Amino acid sequence: MSISAIHPAQVLLGAQSGALALPVCDHYSGVEDRMRKSLALQAQMTQEFGRCVFDVTLDCEDGAAVGQEKAHAQLVASLAKNAAPGARVAARVHAADHAALAEDIATIAGEAGDRLCHIMVPKVESVDDIDQVDRLLQRATDTPVPLHALIESPQAVHRAFEIAADPRVQSISFGLMDFVSAHGGAIPSSAMGVQGQFTHPLVLRAKLEIAAACHAYGKVPSHCVVTEFKNPDAMEQAARRAYGELGYTRMWSIHPAQIRPILQAFAPTQSQVDEAARIVRAAADAQWAPISVDGVLHDRASYRYFWQILERAAQTGCPLPGTVREWL
């Protein structure tokens, strides 16, 4: 087999790039009616785009009423188990120090472990919390279930690189509200808003630390929610800043109206897609040796960048030129 016939990911993706690709949007629902509607919307948009373009995370932590944790976990397990073929369904369980965690894992992973794309673990403080959830998972199911960690405190931010280094962790998310609240009033409430969260130095520092940790270990940094869910323009602007300024490649949605703005913000432009396709196709035809395109030298470092543009185009449902469609 010639090297040009090998899939570009095999040639280009190595230690210096993130090999893990996840949908750019992670949509959260915790109320039964909304969870069902979210799964129906996912199936509808999968048909529209030809692939699953966002995850649905069924929420136990904020979705379960006090005293009803067991019933809620059973509902989540049932919804995950009966989701449409090809669905990407996850569950956010209770935190490591919550009494309901063990039952969450036993019920959801035990009944629907083979249908889960991941489990979101909230309020992760250290790798010890990942160890605890992993032990519970191993008791509940033989199916490996990736873990996503939600970092929500200054100490957890300090340990972001250790958490990102753990092979069981696929992605780290930033918990904005709890992070601000953990500072005893030293950060104003405006830092929770769509504008303030991109300007307050401590919040920015935390976001950058998480993004850097994830990229260092090939994991996916997932940006926090925007609570102004009735303003799609603000949502798209925040998503563009999360990706373009802070290095996030994924973002939370808490309302269906936020999903498409996130997809639009994280999607490359058609001109970027066309340029990337032209360069990657020419590189493959040249056996991945250095080439000149429009008087500019390209080699594997830039090929990797343009390949990742094409991957992001596929993740966000962009039209792909026929010259590269076979790879994606």
Contacts in CASP RR format, 6 or more apart in sequence:
PFRMAT RR
TARGET T0000
AUTHOR 0000-0000-0000
METHOD contacts of the structure
MODEL  1
MSISAIHPAQVLLGAQSGALALPVCDHYSGVEDRMRKSLALQAQMTQEFG
RCVFDVTLDCEDGAAVGQEKAHAQLVASLAKNAAPGARVAARVHAADHAA
LAEDIATIAGEAGDRLCHIMVPKVESVDDIDQVDRLLQRATDTPVPLHAL
IESPQAVHRAFEIAADPRVQSISFGLMDFVSAHGGAIPSSAMGVQGQFTH
PLVLRAKLEIAAACHAYGKVPSHCVVTEFKNPDAMEQAARRAYGELGYTR
MWSIHPAQIRPILQAFAPTQSQVDEAARIVRAAADAQWAPISVDGVLHDR
ASYRYFWQILERAAQTGCPLPGTVREWL
2 287 0 8 1.000
3 11 0 8 1.000
3 287 0 8 1.000
3 288 0 8 1.000
4 284 0 8 1.000
4 285 0 8 1.000
4 286 0 8 1.000
4 287 0 8 1.000
4 288 0 8 1.000
7 327 0 8 1.000
8 280 0 8 1.000
8 284 0 8 1.000
8 303 0 8 1.000
8 307 0 8 1.000
8 327 0 8 1.000
9 19 0 8 1.000
9 307 0 8 1.000
9 327 0 8 1.000
11 288 0 8 1.000
11 300 0 8 1.000
11 303 0 8 1.000
12 288 0 8 1.000
12 300 0 8 1.000
12 303 0 8 1.000
12 304 0 8 1.000
12 307 0 8 1.000
13 19 0 8 1.000
13 304 0 8 1.000
13 307 0 8 1.000
16 304 0 8 1.000
17 218 0 8 1.000
17 304 0 8 1.000
17 308 0 8 1.000
18 215 0 8 1.000
18 218 0 8 1.000
18 219 0 8 1.000
19 218 0 8 1.000
20 170 0 8 1.000
20 171 0 8 1.000
20 218 0 8 1.000
20 219 0 8 1.000
20 220 0 8 1.000
21 311 0 8 1.000
21 315 0 8 1.000
22 55 0 8 1.000
22 170 0 8 1.000
22 171 0 8 1.000
22 220 0 8 1.000
22 249 0 8 1.000
22 250 0 8 1.000
22 315 0 8 1.000
23 52 0 8 1.000
23 53 0 8 1.000
23 54 0 8 1.000
23 55 0 8 1.000
23 88 0 8 1.000
23 250 0 8 1.000
23 315 0 8 1.000
24 53 0 8 1.000
24 54 0 8 1.000
24 249 0 8 1.000
24 250 0 8 1.000
24 251 0 8 1.000
24 262 0 8 1.000
24 263 0 8 1.000
24 266 0 8 1.000
24 312 0 8 1.000
24 315 0 8 1.000
24 316 0 8 1.000
25 53 0 8 1.000
25 54 0 8 1.000
25 55 0 8 1.000
25 250 0 8 1.000
25 251 0 8 1.000
25 252 0 8 1.000
25 253 0 8 1.000
25 258 0 8 1.000
25 259 0 8 1.000
25 262 0 8 1.000
25 263 0 8 1.000
25 266 0 8 1.000
26 54 0 8 1.000
26 55 0 8 1.000
26 57 0 8 1.000
26 90 0 8 1.000
26 173 0 8 1.000
26 222 0 8 1.000
26 250 0 8 1.000
26 251 0 8 1.000
26 252 0 8 1.000
26 253 0 8 1.000
27 38 0 8 1.000
27 42 0 8 1.000
27 54 0 8 1.000
27 55 0 8 1.000
27 56 0 8 1.000
27 57 0 8 1.000
27 252 0 8 1.000
27 253 0 8 1.000
27 254 0 8 1.000
27 256 0 8 1.000
27 258 0 8 1.000
27 259 0 8 1.000
28 57 0 8 1.000
28 59 0 8 1.000
28 92 0 8 1.000
28 225 0 8 1.000
28 252 0 8 1.000
28 253 0 8 1.000
28 254 0 8 1.000
29 35 0 8 1.000
29 37 0 8 1.000
29 38 0 8 1.000
29 56 0 8 1.000
29 57 0 8 1.000
29 58 0 8 1.000
29 59 0 8 1.000
30 58 0 8 1.000
30 59 0 8 1.000
30 60 0 8 1.000
30 62 0 8 1.000
30 63 0 8 1.000
31 63 0 8 1.000
32 75 0 8 1.000
35 56 0 8 1.000
35 58 0 8 1.000
35 75 0 8 1.000
35 76 0 8 1.000
35 79 0 8 1.000
36 79 0 8 1.000
37 256 0 8 1.000
38 56 0 8 1.000
38 256 0 8 1.000
39 56 0 8 1.000
39 79 0 8 1.000
39 83 0 8 1.000
39 84 0 8 1.000
39 87 0 8 1.000
39 89 0 8 1.000
41 256 0 8 1.000
41 259 0 8 1.000
42 52 0 8 1.000
42 54 0 8 1.000
42 56 0 8 1.000
42 84 0 8 1.000
42 87 0 8 1.000
42 88 0 8 1.000
43 84 0 8 1.000
43 87 0 8 1.000
45 53 0 8 1.000
45 54 0 8 1.000
45 259 0 8 1.000
46 52 0 8 1.000
46 53 0 8 1.000
46 84 0 8 1.000
46 86 0 8 1.000
46 87 0 8 1.000
49 317 0 8 1.000
50 317 0 8 1.000
51 314 0 8 1.000
51 317 0 8 1.000
52 86 0 8 1.000
52 87 0 8 1.000
52 88 0 8 1.000
53 263 0 8 1.000
53 315 0 8 1.000
53 316 0 8 1.000
53 317 0 8 1.000
54 88 0 8 1.000
54 253 0 8 1.000
54 259 0 8 1.000
54 262 0 8 1.000
54 263 0 8 1.000
55 88 0 8 1.000
55 89 0 8 1.000
55 90 0 8 1.000
55 117 0 8 1.000
55 118 0 8 1.000
56 83 0 8 1.000
56 87 0 8 1.000
56 88 0 8 1.000
56 89 0 8 1.000
56 90 0 8 1.000
57 89 0 8 1.000
57 90 0 8 1.000
57 91 0 8 1.000
57 92 0 8 1.000
57 120 0 8 1.000
58 76 0 8 1.000
58 79 0 8 1.000
58 80 0 8 1.000
58 89 0 8 1.000
58 90 0 8 1.000
58 91 0 8 1.000
58 92 0 8 1.000
59 91 0 8 1.000
59 92 0 8 1.000
60 69 0 8 1.000
60 72 0 8 1.000
60 73 0 8 1.000
60 76 0 8 1.000
60 91 0 8 1.000
60 92 0 8 1.000
60 93 0 8 1.000
60 94 0 8 1.000
60 100 0 8 1.000
60 104 0 8 1.000
60 108 0 8 1.000
61 92 0 8 1.000
61 93 0 8 1.000
61 94 0 8 1.000
61 95 0 8 1.000
61 98 0 8 1.000
61 122 0 8 1.000
62 92 0 8 1.000
63 72 0 8 1.000
64 71 0 8 1.000
64 72 0 8 1.000
64 73 0 8 1.000
64 94 0 8 1.000
64 100 0 8 1.000
65 72 0 8 1.000
69 94 0 8 1.000
69 100 0 8 1.000
69 103 0 8 1.000
69 104 0 8 1.000
70 100 0 8 1.000
70 103 0 8 1.000
70 107 0 8 1.000
73 100 0 8 1.000
73 103 0 8 1.000
73 104 0 8 1.000
73 107 0 8 1.000
73 108 0 8 1.000
74 107 0 8 1.000
74 111 0 8 1.000
76 91 0 8 1.000
76 107 0 8 1.000
76 108 0 8 1.000
77 107 0 8 1.000
77 108 0 8 1.000
77 110 0 8 1.000
77 111 0 8 1.000
77 112 0 8 1.000
78 111 0 8 1.000
78 112 0 8 1.000
79 89 0 8 1.000
80 89 0 8 1.000
80 91 0 8 1.000
80 108 0 8 1.000
80 112 0 8 1.000
80 113 0 8 1.000
80 115 0 8 1.000
80 116 0 8 1.000
81 111 0 8 1.000
81 112 0 8 1.000
81 115 0 8 1.000
83 89 0 8 1.000
83 115 0 8 1.000
87 115 0 8 1.000
88 117 0 8 1.000
89 112 0 8 1.000
89 115 0 8 1.000
89 116 0 8 1.000
89 117 0 8 1.000
90 116 0 8 1.000
90 117 0 8 1.000
90 118 0 8 1.000
90 119 0 8 1.000
90 120 0 8 1.000
90 148 0 8 1.000
91 104 0 8 1.000
91 108 0 8 1.000
91 116 0 8 1.000
91 119 0 8 1.000
91 120 0 8 1.000
92 119 0 8 1.000
92 120 0 8 1.000
92 121 0 8 1.000
92 122 0 8 1.000
92 150 0 8 1.000
93 101 0 8 1.000
93 104 0 8 1.000
93 105 0 8 1.000
93 108 0 8 1.000
93 119 0 8 1.000
93 120 0 8 1.000
93 121 0 8 1.000
93 122 0 8 1.000
93 133 0 8 1.000
94 100 0 8 1.000
94 101 0 8 1.000
94 104 0 8 1.000
94 122 0 8 1.000
95 101 0 8 1.000
95 121 0 8 1.000
95 122 0 8 1.000
95 123 0 8 1.000
95 129 0 8 1.000
96 121 0 8 1.000
96 123 0 8 1.000
96 124 0 8 1.000
96 125 0 8 1.000
96 128 0 8 1.000
96 129 0 8 1.000
96 132 0 8 1.000
96 133 0 8 1.000
97 123 0 8 1.000
101 132 0 8 1.000
101 133 0 8 1.000
101 136 0 8 1.000
102 136 0 8 1.000
105 119 0 8 1.000
105 133 0 8 1.000
105 136 0 8 1.000
105 137 0 8 1.000
105 139 0 8 1.000
105 140 0 8 1.000
106 136 0 8 1.000
106 139 0 8 1.000
106 140 0 8 1.000
108 116 0 8 1.000
108 119 0 8 1.000
109 116 0 8 1.000
109 119 0 8 1.000
109 136 0 8 1.000
109 137 0 8 1.000
109 140 0 8 1.000
109 141 0 8 1.000
109 143 0 8 1.000
109 145 0 8 1.000
110 140 0 8 1.000
110 141 0 8 1.000
113 140 0 8 1.000
113 141 0 8 1.000
113 143 0 8 1.000
113 145 0 8 1.000
114 141 0 8 1.000
114 143 0 8 1.000
116 143 0 8 1.000
116 145 0 8 1.000
117 146 0 8 1.000
118 145 0 8 1.000
118 146 0 8 1.000
118 147 0 8 1.000
118 148 0 8 1.000
118 170 0 8 1.000
118 171 0 8 1.000
119 133 0 8 1.000
119 137 0 8 1.000
119 145 0 8 1.000
119 146 0 8 1.000
119 147 0 8 1.000
119 148 0 8 1.000
120 147 0 8 1.000
120 148 0 8 1.000
120 149 0 8 1.000
120 150 0 8 1.000
120 173 0 8 1.000
121 129 0 8 1.000
121 130 0 8 1.000
121 133 0 8 1.000
121 147 0 8 1.000
121 148 0 8 1.000
121 149 0 8 1.000
121 150 0 8 1.000
122 150 0 8 1.000
122 152 0 8 1.000
123 129 0 8 1.000
123 150 0 8 1.000
123 152 0 8 1.000
123 153 0 8 1.000
123 156 0 8 1.000
123 178 0 8 1.000
124 130 0 8 1.000
124 149 0 8 1.000
124 150 0 8 1.000
124 151 0 8 1.000
124 152 0 8 1.000
124 156 0 8 1.000
124 163 0 8 1.000
125 153 0 8 1.000
125 155 0 8 1.000
125 156 0 8 1.000
125 159 0 8 1.000
126 155 0 8 1.000
126 156 0 8 1.000
126 159 0 8 1.000
126 162 0 8 1.000
126 163 0 8 1.000
127 159 0 8 1.000
127 162 0 8 1.000
127 163 0 8 1.000
127 166 0 8 1.000
129 149 0 8 1.000
130 147 0 8 1.000
130 149 0 8 1.000
130 163 0 8 1.000
130 166 0 8 1.000
130 168 0 8 1.000
130 169 0 8 1.000
133 147 0 8 1.000
134 147 0 8 1.000
134 168 0 8 1.000
137 145 0 8 1.000
146 168 0 8 1.000
146 169 0 8 1.000
146 170 0 8 1.000
147 168 0 8 1.000
147 169 0 8 1.000
147 170 0 8 1.000
148 169 0 8 1.000
148 170 0 8 1.000
148 171 0 8 1.000
148 172 0 8 1.000
148 173 0 8 1.000
148 222 0 8 1.000
149 163 0 8 1.000
149 169 0 8 1.000
149 171 0 8 1.000
149 172 0 8 1.000
149 173 0 8 1.000
150 172 0 8 1.000
150 173 0 8 1.000
150 174 0 8 1.000
150 175 0 8 1.000
151 157 0 8 1.000
151 160 0 8 1.000
151 163 0 8 1.000
151 172 0 8 1.000
151 173 0 8 1.000
151 174 0 8 1.000
151 175 0 8 1.000
151 179 0 8 1.000
151 206 0 8 1.000
151 210 0 8 1.000
152 174 0 8 1.000
152 175 0 8 1.000
152 178 0 8 1.000
152 179 0 8 1.000
152 182 0 8 1.000
153 178 0 8 1.000
153 179 0 8 1.000
153 182 0 8 1.000
154 179 0 8 1.000
154 182 0 8 1.000
154 183 0 8 1.000
154 206 0 8 1.000
156 163 0 8 1.000
157 179 0 8 1.000
157 205 0 8 1.000
157 206 0 8 1.000
157 209 0 8 1.000
157 210 0 8 1.000
160 172 0 8 1.000
160 209 0 8 1.000
160 210 0 8 1.000
160 212 0 8 1.000
160 213 0 8 1.000
161 212 0 8 1.000
161 213 0 8 1.000
161 216 0 8 1.000
161 217 0 8 1.000
163 169 0 8 1.000
163 172 0 8 1.000
163 213 0 8 1.000
164 172 0 8 1.000
164 213 0 8 1.000
164 214 0 8 1.000
164 216 0 8 1.000
164 217 0 8 1.000
164 218 0 8 1.000
164 219 0 8 1.000
165 216 0 8 1.000
165 217 0 8 1.000
169 219 0 8 1.000
170 219 0 8 1.000
170 220 0 8 1.000
171 214 0 8 1.000
171 219 0 8 1.000
171 220 0 8 1.000
171 221 0 8 1.000
171 222 0 8 1.000
171 250 0 8 1.000
172 210 0 8 1.000
172 213 0 8 1.000
172 214 0 8 1.000
172 219 0 8 1.000
172 220 0 8 1.000
172 221 0 8 1.000
172 222 0 8 1.000
173 221 0 8 1.000
173 222 0 8 1.000
173 223 0 8 1.000
173 224 0 8 1.000
173 252 0 8 1.000
174 206 0 8 1.000
174 207 0 8 1.000
174 210 0 8 1.000
174 221 0 8 1.000
174 222 0 8 1.000
174 223 0 8 1.000
174 224 0 8 1.000
175 224 0 8 1.000
176 191 0 8 1.000
176 192 0 8 1.000
176 197 0 8 1.000
176 203 0 8 1.000
176 224 0 8 1.000
176 225 0 8 1.000
177 192 0 8 1.000
177 224 0 8 1.000
179 203 0 8 1.000
179 206 0 8 1.000
180 187 0 8 1.000
180 189 0 8 1.000
180 191 0 8 1.000
180 192 0 8 1.000
180 203 0 8 1.000
183 202 0 8 1.000
186 202 0 8 1.000
187 200 0 8 1.000
187 202 0 8 1.000
187 203 0 8 1.000
188 200 0 8 1.000
190 196 0 8 1.000
190 200 0 8 1.000
191 197 0 8 1.000
191 199 0 8 1.000
191 200 0 8 1.000
191 202 0 8 1.000
191 203 0 8 1.000
192 227 0 8 1.000
193 226 0 8 1.000
193 227 0 8 1.000
193 228 0 8 1.000
194 226 0 8 1.000
194 227 0 8 1.000
194 228 0 8 1.000
194 231 0 8 1.000
194 234 0 8 1.000
194 235 0 8 1.000
194 237 0 8 1.000
194 238 0 8 1.000
196 203 0 8 1.000
197 203 0 8 1.000
197 224 0 8 1.000
197 238 0 8 1.000
198 204 0 8 1.000
198 238 0 8 1.000
198 241 0 8 1.000
198 245 0 8 1.000
204 246 0 8 1.000
207 223 0 8 1.000
207 224 0 8 1.000
207 242 0 8 1.000
207 246 0 8 1.000
207 248 0 8 1.000
208 246 0 8 1.000
210 221 0 8 1.000
211 221 0 8 1.000
211 246 0 8 1.000
211 247 0 8 1.000
211 248 0 8 1.000
213 219 0 8 1.000
213 221 0 8 1.000
214 220 0 8 1.000
214 221 0 8 1.000
215 221 0 8 1.000
215 247 0 8 1.000
220 249 0 8 1.000
220 250 0 8 1.000
221 247 0 8 1.000
221 248 0 8 1.000
221 249 0 8 1.000
221 250 0 8 1.000
222 248 0 8 1.000
222 249 0 8 1.000
222 250 0 8 1.000
222 251 0 8 1.000
222 252 0 8 1.000
223 238 0 8 1.000
223 239 0 8 1.000
223 242 0 8 1.000
223 246 0 8 1.000
223 248 0 8 1.000
223 250 0 8 1.000
223 251 0 8 1.000
223 252 0 8 1.000
224 251 0 8 1.000
224 252 0 8 1.000
225 252 0 8 1.000
225 253 0 8 1.000
225 254 0 8 1.000
226 234 0 8 1.000
226 235 0 8 1.000
226 238 0 8 1.000
226 239 0 8 1.000
226 258 0 8 1.000
227 254 0 8 1.000
228 234 0 8 1.000
228 235 0 8 1.000
229 235 0 8 1.000
229 254 0 8 1.000
229 255 0 8 1.000
229 257 0 8 1.000
229 258 0 8 1.000
230 255 0 8 1.000
230 257 0 8 1.000
232 257 0 8 1.000
232 258 0 8 1.000
232 260 0 8 1.000
232 261 0 8 1.000
233 261 0 8 1.000
235 257 0 8 1.000
235 258 0 8 1.000
235 261 0 8 1.000
235 262 0 8 1.000
235 265 0 8 1.000
236 261 0 8 1.000
236 262 0 8 1.000
236 264 0 8 1.000
236 265 0 8 1.000
237 265 0 8 1.000
239 251 0 8 1.000
239 261 0 8 1.000
239 262 0 8 1.000
239 264 0 8 1.000
239 265 0 8 1.000
239 266 0 8 1.000
240 265 0 8 1.000
242 248 0 8 1.000
242 251 0 8 1.000
242 265 0 8 1.000
243 249 0 8 1.000
243 251 0 8 1.000
243 265 0 8 1.000
243 266 0 8 1.000
249 266 0 8 1.000
249 312 0 8 1.000
250 266 0 8 1.000
251 262 0 8 1.000
251 265 0 8 1.000
251 266 0 8 1.000
253 259 0 8 1.000
253 262 0 8 1.000
263 316 0 8 1.000
263 317 0 8 1.000
264 316 0 8 1.000
266 312 0 8 1.000
266 315 0 8 1.000
266 316 0 8 1.000
267 312 0 8 1.000
267 313 0 8 1.000
267 316 0 8 1.000
267 317 0 8 1.000
267 318 0 8 1.000
268 276 0 8 1.000
268 309 0 8 1.000
268 312 0 8 1.000
268 313 0 8 1.000
268 316 0 8 1.000
268 318 0 8 1.000
270 318 0 8 1.000
270 319 0 8 1.000
272 309 0 8 1.000
273 309 0 8 1.000
273 310 0 8 1.000
273 313 0 8 1.000
273 318 0 8 1.000
273 319 0 8 1.000
273 320 0 8 1.000
273 321 0 8 1.000
274 321 0 8 1.000
275 306 0 8 1.000
276 306 0 8 1.000
276 307 0 8 1.000
276 309 0 8 1.000
276 310 0 8 1.000
276 313 0 8 1.000
277 310 0 8 1.000
277 320 0 8 1.000
277 321 0 8 1.000
277 322 0 8 1.000
277 323 0 8 1.000
277 324 0 8 1.000
278 293 0 8 1.000
278 321 0 8 1.000
278 323 0 8 1.000
279 291 0 8 1.000
279 293 0 8 1.000
279 298 0 8 1.000
279 302 0 8 1.000
279 303 0 8 1.000
279 306 0 8 1.000
280 303 0 8 1.000
280 306 0 8 1.000
280 307 0 8 1.000
280 310 0 8 1.000
280 324 0 8 1.000
281 323 0 8 1.000
281 324 0 8 1.000
282 291 0 8 1.000
282 293 0 8 1.000
283 291 0 8 1.000
283 298 0 8 1.000
283 303 0 8 1.000
288 300 0 8 1.000
288 303 0 8 1.000
289 299 0 8 1.000
290 297 0 8 1.000
290 298 0 8 1.000
290 299 0 8 1.000
291 297 0 8 1.000
291 298 0 8 1.000
291 299 0 8 1.000
292 298 0 8 1.000
298 306 0 8 1.000
310 320 0 8 1.000
310 324 0 8 1.000
310 327 0 8 1.000
310 328 0 8 1.000
311 328 0 8 1.000
313 320 0 8 1.000
313 328 0 8 1.000
314 320 0 8 1.000
314 328 0 8 1.000
320 328 0 8 1.000
END
